[in-house]
Amino acid sequence: MQGFKCMVTNAISTTPIATPKAPVWCEGDQSACTQGAKQILIWNQVEQNNIAVTGYDLEGNHKSPAYNSKCGFQDGEASMLQL
């Protein structure tokens, strides 16, 4: 993934964008999911992670964060991804 800083011009809305928060593993308890704008998933990195998982998911597989409902990303959700 490569992040870009952009300047939007001629915008119609002046609604500010929410500050993104780190996603969390929330399979089985959607109320525990990070709501609103989320950061990108950073996992298994030497330098820094923003999500930590251990154990198995509800299907019996090792937990592996992804952009899906297990980490609070819903189909069609317009979450703002930001480093």
Secondary structure, 3 states (H helix, E strand, C coil): CCCCCCCCCCCCCCCCCCCCECCCCCCCCHHHCCCCCECCCCCCCCCCCCCCCCCECCCCCECCCCCCHHHCCCCCCCCCCCC
